Amino acid sequence: MLIIVSKNAGEGFSSLQGALDSIPPGEMQAVTIQIKPGIYEEKVTVAREAPPMSPSSAR
């Protein structure tokens, strides 16, 4: 599963927390979160039952 976080409208989620919250409960597949350039100032909470995740930067 690939999730994109971007400050550009229409390119995925605008916040990392929004991206994390979009992962369906019980998801078993590993999740890659591609974070596009930008400043993301937020407090992030990851559910204990969340699947394995790998953040990656996009240029």
Secondary structure, DSSP 8 states (H G I E B T S, - for coil): -EEEE-SSTTSSBSSHHHHHHTS-TT--S-EEEEE-SS---------TT---EEEEE--
